[in-house]
Amino acid sequence: MVNLTEIEVVADQDPLGWRLDNTYSRLPGCLFSPAKPAEVSAPRLVILNHKLAADLGLDLTQMSADAAAALFAGQDLPDGFQPIAQAYAGHQYGGFTMLGDGRAILLGEQCSPRGRFDIQLKGAGQTQYSRRGDGRAALGPMLREYIISEAMFALGIPTTRSLAVVTTGERVYRQSQLPGAILTRVAASHIRVGTFQYLAARDDESSLRVLADYTIQRHYPELADSTNRHADFFRAVMDRQAALIARWQLVGFVHGVMNTDNVAISGETIDYGPCAFMNAFDPATVFSSIDHAGRYAYGNQPAIAQWNLARFAETLLPLLAPQQDDAIAIATDMLGQFPDLFEEYWLAGMRAKLGLQKAEVGDRDLAESLLNWMQKTKADFTNTFRDLSVDEPLTAERYGSPEFQSWNSRWQLRLSQQSRSASATRTTMRRVNPAVIPRNHRVEEALAAAENGELSLLLRLLAVLATPYNVDAESAGYQIPSDDCSYRTFCGT
């Protein structure tokens, strides 16, 4: 058993505050391979997240820009990091593939006052799992992940985070020549459903058991002494996924690539490739340029989450019961609870968005009636809920329609039966209904400017997104949606 209570490498005297460990590297060797960040010609710091660094117990304020660039390009790593590439598998758009970190290198784990966190370089060069890929990344997609992951964090949604982006001084080739870049990603861990699938595909039950117990110890330590810990482990993972996807739905987030290798066992949102936020409400919303059939459309995300959990349950069958039939029965029973579990989280969140204090039978119908009206009128998802949260009368023309007025009468009657005042209700609503999200056109203009060396739009966007529930004269312009009918996102590989 890997011991998470003892730090193998302690750098208490490190001036930056690194306290490093490499517990994943002490798991069975089939789960990873040694890796080394590629040499780059001219690393340059683009952005550094000092607030996140402080949360990690690091003080990077005294580093020069050149030293930070060398560090986050993997050229000058502190003692204690043991770079590896992780092996995993995955169902990608429903098809199973053996995969691995083709362009990401896990440096190690920072043991911070807030817990243990993976430090990973994304776009750091080829690994054993690169297949025919170049292992590199372009600046635009790395900055997109920085923007969206930090926006998700500010919205209170579990997520990996972004510590830094550096350019490499080299070009990468996609549909055109693009500036190369490396993102430093911070995660509770990078253990995925696909990690378990990798061992199941190898029929390696011994390593599977080690991985499961390590993951329980790292992310679900309260289950360590449970007599049915592997079944309880699955339930706990399912619970976190239900809560996570509900949070996505409640802010209109479309992940875009919900493959099983992008399902983090920790319950964090991971991999910000062809992701975007929905403007006009439509369950069929798809942004990814390669999701032609809409498999990962906004409205499909809960069902896909259950499908992905079914693949996770399949890997755990040898640990659930000695006899496969018994194990399948246990897994099937647990999986059947997902829709109700998701519904519970989603409806609780929707009640909060509508200012409802207590649960009543008609709450789901009230919420769905509003969503149906929004879909028919192409109303903006975020702005509609924010409009309902303000104290001023709703004056926009769309709110004068008979259908909305009928719904509004039902809602007002429901609110009038509560104990708190209308003003207090709307104050609580503004705490859960964001005023600003990463509007797609704002993200694109910031990325285009950054690729040309101009960072002011990026920095302003990040500042606005850091306080999504507040609005002032400067940030008001970030509430305006654009026409997303033809908007497409790309995975960046």
C-alpha positions in Angstrom: 0.0 0.0 0.0 1.3 3.4 -1.0 1.5 5.6 2.2 0.0 9.0 1.7 0.7 10.1 5.2 4.4 10.2 4.8 6.1 12.5 2.3 9.0 10.8 0.6 10.6 14.0 -0.5 10.3 17.1 1.7 11.9 20.3 0.6 11.2 22.5 3.6 14.1 24.7 2.8 13.1 25.2 -0.8 12.8 29.0 -1.1 9.7 28.7 -3.4 7.9 26.4 -1.0 8.0 23.1 -3.0 7.2 20.1 -0.8 7.2 17.3 -3.3 6.1 13.7 -3.3 5.6 11.1 -6.1 3.2 8.5 -4.7 1.8 7.7 -8.2 5.2 6.6 -9.2 5.2 4.0 -6.5 2.1 2.3 -8.0 2.6 -0.7 -10.3 4.9 0.2 -13.2 2.4 -0.6 -15.9 0.5 2.5 -15.0 3.1 4.9 -16.2 6.4 5.3 -18.0 9.3 7.7 -17.3 9.1 10.9 -19.3 11.2 14.0 -19.8 10.0 17.4 -21.0 11.3 18.3 -24.4 14.0 20.9 -24.7 12.6 24.2 -26.1 14.4 27.0 -27.7 13.1 30.2 -26.1 10.6 29.7 -23.2 8.7 32.9 -22.3 6.2 33.4 -19.5 2.7 34.4 -20.7 0.7 34.2 -17.5 1.3 33.0 -13.9 -1.5 32.4 -11.4 -0.1 33.8 -8.2 -3.3 33.3 -6.2 -3.3 29.6 -7.0 0.5 29.4 -6.3 -0.2 30.8 -2.8 -2.9 28.2 -2.3 -0.4 25.5 -3.1 2.0 26.9 -0.5 4.3 28.5 -3.1 5.7 32.0 -3.2 6.6 32.7 -6.9 6.5 36.5 -6.5 10.2 36.8 -6.3 10.9 34.7 -9.4 12.1 36.5 -12.5 10.1 36.0 -15.6 12.9 34.1 -17.2 13.2 31.7 -14.2 9.5 31.1 -14.2 9.5 30.4 -17.9 12.3 27.9 -17.6 10.5 26.2 -14.7 7.1 26.0 -16.3 8.5 24.9 -19.6 10.1 21.9 -17.8 13.6 23.1 -18.5 14.7 23.8 -14.9 12.8 21.6 -12.5 13.2 21.6 -8.7 14.8 18.6 -7.1 12.1 16.1 -6.1 10.1 16.0 -9.2 10.0 12.6 -11.0 8.4 13.2 -14.4 6.2 10.4 -15.8 3.5 9.9 -18.4 0.5 8.1 -17.2 -1.1 5.2 -19.0 -4.9 4.9 -19.4 -7.5 3.8 -21.8 -10.8 5.3 -22.8 -14.0 5.1 -24.7 -13.7 8.0 -27.2 -17.1 8.8 -28.8 -18.1 5.3 -27.8 -15.1 3.4 -29.2 -12.6 1.8 -26.9 -8.9 2.7 -27.3 -5.7 2.1 -25.2 -4.3 5.6 -24.6 -1.9 7.5 -22.3 -0.5 10.9 -21.8 0.6 11.7 -25.4 1.5 15.3 -24.7 1.3 15.6 -20.9 3.9 14.9 -18.2 3.1 14.5 -14.5 6.0 16.1 -12.6 4.9 15.0 -9.2 2.6 16.0 -6.3 2.8 19.2 -4.3 1.9 18.6 -0.6 0.3 22.0 0.3 -1.5 23.3 3.3 -4.7 22.6 1.4 -3.8 19.0 0.4 -2.0 17.0 -2.2 -2.1 18.2 -5.8 -0.7 16.9 -9.1 1.5 19.3 -11.0 1.3 18.4 -14.7 2.8 20.0 -17.9 0.5 19.8 -20.9 2.2 20.2 -24.3 5.6 19.3 -23.0 6.6 16.9 -25.8 6.4 13.3 -26.9 6.0 10.4 -24.5 5.8 6.7 -24.8 2.1 7.1 -25.5 2.3 9.8 -28.1 1.7 7.4 -31.0 2.2 9.6 -34.1 1.5 12.9 -32.3 4.1 15.6 -31.7 3.4 15.9 -28.0 3.1 19.7 -28.4 0.4 22.2 -27.8 -0.5 25.6 -29.3 -0.9 28.8 -27.3 -4.6 29.3 -28.1 -5.9 26.0 -26.6 -3.7 26.3 -23.5 -4.9 29.8 -22.8 -8.5 28.6 -23.4 -8.0 26.0 -20.7 -6.6 28.6 -18.4 -9.6 30.9 -18.9 -12.3 28.3 -18.7 -10.8 26.4 -15.8 -10.4 29.6 -13.7 -13.9 30.7 -14.6 -15.3 27.3 -13.4 -13.4 27.7 -10.2 -14.8 31.1 -9.6 -18.3 29.7 -10.3 -17.7 27.2 -7.5 -17.6 24.1 -9.7 -15.0 21.4 -9.0 -12.2 21.7 -11.5 -8.6 21.3 -12.4 -6.8 24.6 -12.4 -4.2 26.4 -14.4 -1.0 27.6 -12.7 0.9 29.0 -15.7 1.2 29.2 -19.5 4.5 29.7 -21.3 5.4 29.9 -24.9 8.2 27.7 -26.2 9.7 29.9 -29.0 8.8 27.1 -31.5 5.9 26.5 -33.9 3.4 23.7 -33.8 1.6 22.6 -36.9 -2.2 22.0 -37.0 -4.2 23.5 -39.8 -1.6 26.3 -39.8 1.6 27.2 -38.0 0.8 28.3 -34.4 2.9 29.5 -31.5 3.8 26.5 -29.3 2.9 26.6 -25.6 2.9 24.6 -22.4 0.2 24.7 -19.7 0.9 23.8 -16.1 -2.2 22.1 -14.8 -3.0 21.5 -11.1 -5.4 18.7 -10.2 -6.5 16.7 -7.1 -5.2 13.9 -9.3 -5.2 12.7 -12.9 -6.7 9.3 -12.1 -9.6 8.7 -14.6 -12.2 6.1 -15.4 -9.8 5.4 -18.2 -7.0 4.5 -15.8 -9.2 1.7 -14.4 -10.2 0.7 -17.9 -6.5 0.3 -18.8 -5.9 -2.3 -16.1 -9.2 -4.0 -16.8 -8.3 -4.4 -20.5 -5.0 -5.9 -19.4 -6.9 -8.3 -17.1 -4.6 -7.2 -14.3 -6.8 -7.7 -11.2 -3.9 -7.3 -8.8 -2.9 -3.9 -10.0 -6.5 -2.9 -10.3 -7.0 -3.6 -6.6 -3.9 -1.6 -5.7 -5.1 1.3 -7.8 -8.6 1.2 -6.3 -7.2 1.2 -2.7 -4.8 4.0 -3.6 -7.6 6.1 -5.1 -9.8 5.5 -2.0 -6.9 6.5 0.3 -6.2 9.7 -1.8 -9.8 10.9 -2.6 -12.2 9.0 -0.3 -10.2 8.2 2.9 -13.5 8.0 4.9 -14.1 4.6 3.1 -10.8 3.0 3.9 -12.1 0.9 6.8 -15.5 0.1 5.1 -16.2 -3.6 4.9 -17.7 -3.0 1.4 -15.2 -0.3 0.4 -15.1 -0.9 -3.3 -18.9 -0.8 -3.6 -18.9 2.3 -1.4 -16.1 3.7 -3.6 -18.3 3.4 -6.7 -21.2 5.0 -5.0 -19.0 7.9 -3.8 -17.6 8.4 -7.3 -21.1 8.3 -8.8 -22.3 10.8 -6.2 -19.6 13.3 -7.1 -20.2 12.9 -10.8 -24.0 13.4 -10.4 -23.3 16.6 -8.4 -20.7 17.8 -10.9 -22.8 17.3 -14.0 -25.7 19.0 -12.3 -23.5 22.0 -11.7 -22.5 22.0 -15.4 -26.2 22.0 -16.4 -27.1 24.8 -14.0 -24.6 27.2 -15.6 -25.0 26.1 -19.3 -21.5 24.5 -19.6 -21.0 22.1 -22.5 -17.9 20.0 -21.9 -17.7 18.8 -25.5 -15.6 15.6 -25.1 -17.0 13.4 -22.3 -14.9 10.4 -23.1 -14.1 8.1 -20.2 -10.5 9.2 -20.2 -11.9 12.7 -19.3 -13.8 11.6 -16.3 -11.7 12.3 -13.2 -12.3 10.0 -10.2 -11.8 12.9 -7.9 -15.0 14.5 -9.2 -13.2 17.5 -10.8 -13.9 18.8 -14.3 -10.9 17.9 -16.4 -9.8 18.6 -20.0 -11.0 21.9 -21.4 -10.8 21.1 -25.1 -13.8 21.9 -27.3 -15.8 23.3 -24.3 -18.0 26.4 -24.3 -20.9 28.0 -22.4 -24.4 28.0 -24.0 -26.0 31.3 -24.8 -29.6 30.7 -26.0 -31.1 27.8 -24.2 -31.2 24.7 -26.4 -30.6 21.1 -25.1 -29.2 20.2 -28.5 -26.3 22.7 -28.2 -23.0 21.4 -29.5 -19.9 23.4 -30.1 -17.3 20.7 -30.8 -16.2 20.6 -34.5 -15.9 16.8 -34.4 -19.1 15.9 -32.5 -21.2 15.7 -35.6 -23.9 13.5 -34.1 -24.3 15.5 -30.9 -23.2 12.7 -28.6 -22.0 15.2 -26.1 -24.6 17.9 -26.5 -25.7 19.9 -23.5 -28.9 17.9 -23.0 -27.1 14.5 -23.3 -24.5 15.2 -20.6 -26.4 13.5 -17.7 -27.0 10.3 -19.7 -23.4 10.2 -20.9 -22.2 10.6 -17.4 -24.3 7.5 -16.4 -22.9 5.6 -19.5 -19.3 6.5 -18.4 -20.0 5.3 -14.9 -21.3 2.0 -16.3 -17.9 1.6 -18.0 -16.3 2.4 -14.6 -18.5 -0.2 -12.9 -17.4 -2.8 -15.4 -13.8 -2.4 -14.3 -14.7 -2.8 -10.6 -16.6 -6.1 -11.1 -13.7 -8.3 -9.8 -13.6 -6.2 -6.6 -17.4 -6.1 -5.9 -18.1 -9.8 -5.4 -16.3 -13.2 -6.0 -18.9 -14.3 -8.5 -19.4 -12.2 -11.6 -23.2 -12.5 -11.6 -23.3 -11.2 -8.1 -21.0 -8.3 -9.0 -23.1 -7.4 -12.0 -26.2 -7.3 -9.9 -24.5 -5.0 -7.4 -23.2 -2.7 -10.1 -26.5 -2.6 -11.9 -28.4 -1.8 -8.8 -26.1 1.1 -8.0 -26.1 2.5 -11.5 -29.8 2.5 -11.5 -29.7 5.1 -8.8 -27.9 7.6 -10.9 -30.9 9.3 -12.6 -32.6 10.0 -9.2 -29.3 11.2 -7.7 -28.6 13.6 -10.6 -32.2 14.8 -10.4 -31.8 15.5 -6.7 -28.8 17.7 -7.3 -30.1 19.4 -10.4 -33.5 20.2 -8.8 -31.9 21.5 -5.6 -29.7 23.8 -7.8 -32.7 24.9 -9.9 -34.7 25.7 -6.7 -31.8 27.9 -5.6 -31.7 29.6 -9.0 -35.4 30.4 -8.7 -35.2 31.5 -5.0 -37.3 28.6 -3.7 -36.7 27.8 0.0 -38.4 24.5 0.4 -39.1 21.6 -1.9 -42.6 21.1 -3.3 -44.1 18.6 -5.7 -44.5 21.1 -8.6 -41.0 22.5 -8.5 -39.7 20.4 -11.4 -42.6 21.4 -13.6 -42.1 25.0 -12.7 -38.4 24.9 -13.7 -39.1 22.9 -16.9 -41.9 25.3 -18.0 -39.4 28.2 -17.8 -36.8 26.2 -19.8 -39.4 25.3 -22.4 -40.3 29.0 -22.8 -36.6 29.9 -23.0 -36.0 27.3 -25.8 -39.0 28.5 -27.8 -37.9 32.1 -27.6 -34.2 31.5 -27.8 -33.7 33.3 -24.5 -30.2 33.5 -23.1 -29.8 31.0 -20.4 -27.5 33.0 -18.1 -29.2 36.4 -18.6 -32.7 35.0 -18.0 -31.9 33.7 -14.6 -29.9 36.8 -13.7 -32.9 39.0 -14.9 -35.1 37.0 -12.5 -32.7 37.8 -9.7 -32.7 41.6 -9.9 -35.0 43.9 -8.1 -36.0 46.0 -11.1 -39.1 45.1 -13.2 -38.6 42.8 -16.2 -39.0 45.2 -19.1 -37.6 43.3 -22.1 -40.1 42.6 -24.8 -39.8 38.8 -24.5 -41.0 39.0 -20.9 -44.3 40.5 -22.0 -45.4 37.3 -23.8 -48.5 35.6 -22.5 -46.6 32.3 -22.0 -44.0 34.0 -19.8 -46.6 36.0 -17.9 -48.5 32.8 -17.1 -45.3 31.2 -15.8 -44.3 34.3 -13.9 -47.7 34.3 -12.1 -47.1 30.7 -11.0 -43.6 31.6 -9.8 -44.7 34.7 -7.9 -47.5 32.8 -6.2 -44.9 30.2 -5.1 -42.6 32.9 -3.8 -45.4 34.6 -1.9 -45.9 31.5 0.2 -42.3 31.7 1.6 -41.3 33.3 4.8 -38.5 35.6 3.5 -39.0 38.9 1.7 -38.8 39.4 -2.0 -35.7 41.5 -1.6 -34.0 38.8 0.5 -35.0 36.1 -2.0 -33.5 38.0 -4.9 -30.3 38.6 -2.9 -29.9 34.9 -2.5 -30.6 34.3 -6.1 -27.9 36.6 -7.2 -25.4 34.5 -5.3 -26.1 31.4 -7.5 -27.1 33.0 -10.8 -23.9 34.4 -12.4 -23.9 37.8 -14.1 -21.0 36.9 -16.3 -19.7 33.7 -17.9 -16.9 33.2 -20.5 -18.9 34.4 -23.4 -17.6 32.7 -26.5 -16.9 35.8 -28.5 -15.1 37.4 -25.6 -12.9 34.3 -25.2 -12.1 34.3 -28.9 -11.1 37.9 -29.0 -8.9 37.5 -26.0 -7.2 34.5 -27.5 -6.7 36.2 -30.9 -5.1 39.2 -29.2 -2.9 37.0 -27.0 -1.6 35.1 -29.9 -0.5 38.4 -31.4 1.3 39.3 -28.1 -1.4 41.6 -26.7 -2.5 40.4 -23.2 -4.7 43.2 -22.0 -8.0 41.7 -23.2 -7.1 38.3 -21.7 -6.2 39.9 -18.3 -9.4 42.0 -18.3 -11.5 38.9 -19.1 -9.9 36.9 -16.3 -10.5 39.8 -13.9 -14.2 39.9 -14.8 -14.6 36.1 -14.6 -13.0 36.0 -11.2 -16.1 37.6 -9.7 -18.9 36.1 -11.8 -21.8 37.0 -9.4 -21.0 40.7 -9.3 -21.6 43.2 -12.0 -20.4 46.8 -12.4 -20.2 49.3 -15.2 -17.0 47.8 -16.6 -18.2 44.2 -16.6 -21.7 44.9 -17.9 -20.4 44.5 -21.4 -19.4 41.0 -20.7 -23.0 40.0 -20.2 -23.9 40.5 -23.8 -24.2 37.2 -25.8 -23.3 36.7 -29.4 -24.9 34.7 -32.1 -23.6 31.1 -31.5 -25.3 29.4 -34.4 -22.0 28.8 -36.3 -19.6 28.8 -33.4 -17.3 25.8 -33.3 -14.5 24.8 -30.9 -11.6 22.5 -31.5 -9.7 20.1 -29.2 -6.3 21.5 -30.0 -4.5 18.2 -30.6 
